[in-house]
């Protein structure tokens, strides 16, 4: 307000002065009225103590209408001092600077300890200065803005809550701004989006237009959001977004001013749920297809007796489509009578029990039908039965089949009972406790015991004592599930004698079922037949032995005639002084002696008692060396082929015996081909595993085979089984002794091998010798040196000769002395052992195997080696038990020489043994 310059009172008249005073009073009253009615609160504080000089009504309302004029602020308003306002006034008074505040909180407390009124103020502290410029007071003016400030605080808090919710909810949320061409939505921009939006869409696109980041987005989204923006009608839908490859559940509503074309969108990723639903729908379709295809009525009835599911079979059973069954009450569908018949079973199913029963359920045309009905309870997650599944099947045909089967079983049982009663076989059922359960009448007829008597005692009480162990073994086999076929034992008859029984028994369902026959008479007949066959076999052997000995006597007489005749002629010519013919007679005598030795070897091989001289042998070389001999023996009508395997293993055998065996086999092959044919001698390496070894009756390992194959007449199986038996022959009487193949078999077995024969009538025969492999090199050809070529003995070398035959001792002594050895003779094992246990030098022991004196030659040599561990031993024998010489194998430093022998061989063997180190 502008006040005109007042006139000088010294120049005014009284009237003028009174007029001026009235004017000033009117102005003062107007100012006081304006101050009091001002909408803002006003106060005037004077002095540094801030004493109230003036307040208006608004100020009084602000401070709670307290009397403050004349009081300092600290006195009148202690809460102001506590809240720092007095300190603020002090600063304004001191500095002279104006202080302004907006929305300052001031807690008004009218009475000490009374209620606090929270207020918010906009105010100014304006310092008042005097004419000198010194601050004399403070002018306070302001407005109570409590309502506005509280509203702003509430708004900020709401914004924080909204933002927190916006940021943390798992539901995707965004606000989009639609773009239209006319009324057609063509694009929209993501104005705002929460983090869940990014998580569920995989895209952070706030501020971008959809056409930029998803140009191929389906039209559905534009049309739906555009409709919401234009009409204001909310939308809720589920849809697949191909761009994101996901399903979404979406709610959209318009937000803001309609002209802003904004839409708020809430959405959730329901891809997994949709997949589960699709799988469930596919499973339900599959289940529907299966249940509709089954010839079974299938449904589900809830605890409220209402159908929840029904398959296509209901159309056949009720003439009602399945879709019309669902939702119906079972009472309405079945009718009172049928429902009453089924209700007890339904109640049991609803109580948790699985129920199966049968009912007559005629066809619609009246034909009879039997239905098997099953109620299977279904339990909810909490375990409560919420209904039951129904399965109904037409079992009319099955019931008819069961009835027919029952009649057949009854008929079969009657037949079996008749067989049981009438059978001559002893039929029984027993348990594993050792007692009979049931016996047919044949037991009483055969053994004299009644059925009750046999059931009352363990069946072992009837078994012959010698057969108890075998019977228990058979029972154990039955207990392990093994059938016992043709098992034989003896049972005691009631009169005390024993009856032979043959059992066929099988275990079934904890019992033993047996069919038994009385074979006593058959056993007696078999024993009689065996004795007769043995007598016949012995007679045949004796006849063969007679033939053999006759032939041998003839052969030996011829040989002895040659030997004795030659010796007599030699004696005559020597007395006549005619020495020129001595060599010819000597050659004849030696040839006859060699043929006699070969004959004795064949006899020993037949008896499997020949003394083997095993050596590492190259079998291919041996076969090749025999080829010419075999060709001459079999004749020109037989074609001979030798097939030797390259790399054939060596064998530790007696080569002379192998030669004899091969020659015998080739002669047999020739005899099987009277019109000519082919003989093949083939060698091979064989490695027999466990199965092959069992098949050939040999230990597993490595063998070499020598096979002789012919294209002759062959042999039937019954002949093959007998060919290795001594004296057996298929040749006419007088043409064979049956010793050839027996000799071959004896040689193979004594050599640690085997012989096998394979033959078919009209197809020929193959005989294979299997000989153990020798892990070493084969010996080179053994060239016997002439006696004159043998090296002389060393100084003092001594040989002990032990033989009970004086002529042998004389010959050996002569040879030794010719070679320069000192010879010591002994007639038996006792004398020989005394020499060996003495201190006499002995470089070599030459001994027969079969010696008198209580020990054989091998035993004497072993006893001598206890004192002389390095003693060299040469066994000379024409007969030796296989075991005497260790089954044909000798310890190091031991060799064997078979009688008869040439003196050059004896001399060479003695020198070689002594020379060994």
Secondary structure as the mmCIF struct_conf table of DSSP 4:
data_model
#
loop_
_struct_conf.conf_type_id
_struct_conf.id
_struct_conf.beg_label_comp_id
_struct_conf.beg_label_asym_id
_struct_conf.beg_label_seq_id
_struct_conf.end_label_comp_id
_struct_conf.end_label_asym_id
_struct_conf.end_label_seq_id
HELX_LH_PP_P HELX_LH_PP_P1 UNK A 4 UNK A 8
HELX_RH_3T_P HELX_RH_3T_P1 UNK A 9 UNK A 11
HELX_RH_AL_P HELX_RH_AL_P1 UNK A 14 UNK A 37
BEND BEND1 UNK A 39 UNK A 40
STRN STRN1 UNK A 41 UNK A 46
TURN_TY1_P TURN_TY1_P1 UNK A 47 UNK A 50
STRN STRN2 UNK A 51 UNK A 55
HELX_RH_AL_P HELX_RH_AL_P2 UNK A 57 UNK A 63
TURN_TY1_P TURN_TY1_P2 UNK A 64 UNK A 64
BEND BEND2 UNK A 65 UNK A 65
TURN_TY1_P TURN_TY1_P3 UNK A 69 UNK A 70
BEND BEND3 UNK A 71 UNK A 71
STRN STRN3 UNK A 72 UNK A 72
HELX_RH_AL_P HELX_RH_AL_P3 UNK A 73 UNK A 76
HELX_RH_AL_P HELX_RH_AL_P4 UNK A 78 UNK A 82
TURN_TY1_P TURN_TY1_P4 UNK A 83 UNK A 84
HELX_RH_AL_P HELX_RH_AL_P5 UNK A 85 UNK A 95
STRN STRN4 UNK A 99 UNK A 108
BEND BEND4 UNK A 110 UNK A 111
TURN_TY1_P TURN_TY1_P5 UNK A 112 UNK A 113
BEND BEND5 UNK A 114 UNK A 114
STRN STRN5 UNK A 117 UNK A 129
TURN_TY1_P TURN_TY1_P6 UNK A 131 UNK A 132
BEND BEND6 UNK A 133 UNK A 133
STRN STRN6 UNK A 135 UNK A 144
HELX_RH_AL_P HELX_RH_AL_P6 UNK A 146 UNK A 168
BEND BEND7 UNK A 170 UNK A 171
STRN STRN7 UNK A 172 UNK A 181
TURN_TY1_P TURN_TY1_P7 UNK A 182 UNK A 183
STRN STRN8 UNK A 184 UNK A 193
HELX_RH_AL_P HELX_RH_AL_P7 UNK A 195 UNK A 201
BEND BEND8 UNK A 202 UNK A 202
TURN_TY1_P TURN_TY1_P8 UNK A 206 UNK A 207
STRN STRN9 UNK A 209 UNK A 209
HELX_RH_AL_P HELX_RH_AL_P8 UNK A 210 UNK A 213
TURN_TY1_P TURN_TY1_P9 UNK A 215 UNK A 216
HELX_RH_AL_P HELX_RH_AL_P9 UNK A 219 UNK A 231
STRN STRN10 UNK A 235 UNK A 241
TURN_TY1_P TURN_TY1_P10 UNK A 242 UNK A 245
STRN STRN11 UNK A 246 UNK A 255
BEND BEND9 UNK A 256 UNK A 256
HELX_RH_3T_P HELX_RH_3T_P2 UNK A 258 UNK A 260
STRN STRN12 UNK A 262 UNK A 269
HELX_RH_AL_P HELX_RH_AL_P10 UNK A 271 UNK A 293
BEND BEND10 UNK A 294 UNK A 295
STRN STRN13 UNK A 296 UNK A 302
TURN_TY1_P TURN_TY1_P11 UNK A 303 UNK A 304
BEND BEND11 UNK A 305 UNK A 305
STRN STRN14 UNK A 306 UNK A 306
STRN STRN15 UNK A 307 UNK A 310
TURN_TY1_P TURN_TY1_P12 UNK A 312 UNK A 312
HELX_RH_AL_P HELX_RH_AL_P11 UNK A 313 UNK A 318
BEND BEND12 UNK A 319 UNK A 320
HELX_RH_AL_P HELX_RH_AL_P12 UNK A 322 UNK A 325
TURN_TY1_P TURN_TY1_P13 UNK A 326 UNK A 327
STRN STRN16 UNK A 329 UNK A 329
HELX_RH_AL_P HELX_RH_AL_P13 UNK A 330 UNK A 334
HELX_RH_AL_P HELX_RH_AL_P14 UNK A 336 UNK A 350
TURN_TY1_P TURN_TY1_P14 UNK A 351 UNK A 352
STRN STRN17 UNK A 355 UNK A 360
TURN_TY1_P TURN_TY1_P15 UNK A 364 UNK A 365
BEND BEND13 UNK A 366 UNK A 366
STRN STRN18 UNK A 370 UNK A 379
TURN_TY1_P TURN_TY1_P16 UNK A 381 UNK A 382
BEND BEND14 UNK A 383 UNK A 383
STRN STRN19 UNK A 385 UNK A 394
HELX_RH_AL_P HELX_RH_AL_P15 UNK A 396 UNK A 422
BEND BEND15 UNK A 424 UNK A 425
STRN STRN20 UNK A 426 UNK A 431
TURN_TY1_P TURN_TY1_P17 UNK A 432 UNK A 433
BEND BEND16 UNK A 434 UNK A 434
STRN STRN21 UNK A 436 UNK A 439
HELX_RH_AL_P HELX_RH_AL_P16 UNK A 441 UNK A 447
HELX_RH_AL_P HELX_RH_AL_P17 UNK A 451 UNK A 455
TURN_TY1_P TURN_TY1_P18 UNK A 456 UNK A 456
BEND BEND17 UNK A 457 UNK A 457
HELX_RH_3T_P HELX_RH_3T_P3 UNK A 459 UNK A 462
STRN STRN22 UNK A 463 UNK A 463
HELX_RH_3T_P HELX_RH_3T_P4 UNK A 465 UNK A 467
HELX_RH_AL_P HELX_RH_AL_P18 UNK A 468 UNK A 479
TURN_TY1_P TURN_TY1_P19 UNK A 480 UNK A 481
STRN STRN23 UNK A 484 UNK A 492
TURN_TY1_P TURN_TY1_P20 UNK A 494 UNK A 495
BEND BEND18 UNK A 496 UNK A 496
STRN STRN24 UNK A 498 UNK A 508
TURN_TY1_P TURN_TY1_P21 UNK A 509 UNK A 510
STRN STRN25 UNK A 511 UNK A 518
HELX_RH_AL_P HELX_RH_AL_P19 UNK A 520 UNK A 576
TURN_TY1_P TURN_TY1_P22 UNK A 577 UNK A 577
TURN_TY1_P TURN_TY1_P23 UNK A 580 UNK A 581
HELX_RH_AL_P HELX_RH_AL_P20 UNK A 582 UNK A 606
TURN_TY1_P TURN_TY1_P24 UNK A 607 UNK A 608
HELX_LH_PP_P HELX_LH_PP_P2 UNK A 610 UNK A 612
STRN STRN26 UNK A 615 UNK A 617
HELX_RH_AL_P HELX_RH_AL_P21 UNK A 619 UNK A 634
TURN_TY1_P TURN_TY1_P25 UNK A 636 UNK A 637
STRN STRN27 UNK A 638 UNK A 643
HELX_LH_PP_P HELX_LH_PP_P3 UNK A 644 UNK A 645
TURN_TY1_P TURN_TY1_P26 UNK A 646 UNK A 647
HELX_LH_PP_P HELX_LH_PP_P4 UNK A 648 UNK A 649
STRN STRN28 UNK A 650 UNK A 653
HELX_RH_AL_P HELX_RH_AL_P22 UNK A 655 UNK A 671
TURN_TY1_P TURN_TY1_P27 UNK A 672 UNK A 672
TURN_TY1_P TURN_TY1_P28 UNK A 674 UNK A 675
STRN STRN29 UNK A 677 UNK A 688
HELX_RH_AL_P HELX_RH_AL_P23 UNK A 690 UNK A 696
TURN_TY1_P TURN_TY1_P29 UNK A 697 UNK A 697
BEND BEND19 UNK A 698 UNK A 698
BEND BEND20 UNK A 700 UNK A 700
STRN STRN30 UNK A 701 UNK A 710
BEND BEND21 UNK A 712 UNK A 712
HELX_RH_AL_P HELX_RH_AL_P24 UNK A 717 UNK A 720
TURN_TY1_P TURN_TY1_P30 UNK A 721 UNK A 724
BEND BEND22 UNK A 725 UNK A 725
TURN_TY1_P TURN_TY1_P31 UNK A 726 UNK A 727
BEND BEND23 UNK A 730 UNK A 731
HELX_LH_PP_P HELX_LH_PP_P5 UNK A 732 UNK A 732
TURN_TY1_P TURN_TY1_P32 UNK A 733 UNK A 734
BEND BEND24 UNK A 735 UNK A 735
BEND BEND25 UNK A 738 UNK A 738
HELX_RH_AL_P HELX_RH_AL_P25 UNK A 740 UNK A 750
TURN_TY1_P TURN_TY1_P33 UNK A 751 UNK A 752
STRN STRN31 UNK A 754 UNK A 760
TURN_TY1_P TURN_TY1_P34 UNK A 761 UNK A 763
STRN STRN32 UNK A 764 UNK A 774
BEND BEND26 UNK A 775 UNK A 776
HELX_LH_PP_P HELX_LH_PP_P6 UNK A 777 UNK A 781
HELX_LH_PP_P HELX_LH_PP_P7 UNK A 784 UNK A 786
HELX_RH_3T_P HELX_RH_3T_P5 UNK A 787 UNK A 789
BEND BEND27 UNK A 790 UNK A 790
HELX_LH_PP_P HELX_LH_PP_P8 UNK A 791 UNK A 794
TURN_TY1_P TURN_TY1_P35 UNK A 795 UNK A 796
STRN STRN33 UNK A 798 UNK A 802
BEND BEND28 UNK A 804 UNK A 804
HELX_RH_AL_P HELX_RH_AL_P26 UNK A 806 UNK A 818
TURN_TY1_P TURN_TY1_P36 UNK A 819 UNK A 820
STRN STRN34 UNK A 822 UNK A 826
BEND BEND29 UNK A 827 UNK A 828
HELX_RH_AL_P HELX_RH_AL_P27 UNK A 829 UNK A 836
TURN_TY1_P TURN_TY1_P37 UNK A 837 UNK A 837
BEND BEND30 UNK A 838 UNK A 840
BEND BEND31 UNK A 843 UNK A 843
STRN STRN35 UNK A 844 UNK A 847
BEND BEND32 UNK A 849 UNK A 850
BEND BEND33 UNK A 852 UNK A 855
HELX_RH_AL_P HELX_RH_AL_P28 UNK A 857 UNK A 867
TURN_TY1_P TURN_TY1_P38 UNK A 869 UNK A 870
STRN STRN36 UNK A 873 UNK A 877
BEND BEND34 UNK A 878 UNK A 878
HELX_RH_3T_P HELX_RH_3T_P6 UNK A 882 UNK A 885
TURN_TY1_P TURN_TY1_P39 UNK A 886 UNK A 888
TURN_TY1_P TURN_TY1_P40 UNK A 892 UNK A 893
STRN STRN37 UNK A 894 UNK A 898
BEND BEND35 UNK A 899 UNK A 900
HELX_RH_AL_P HELX_RH_AL_P29 UNK A 903 UNK A 915
#
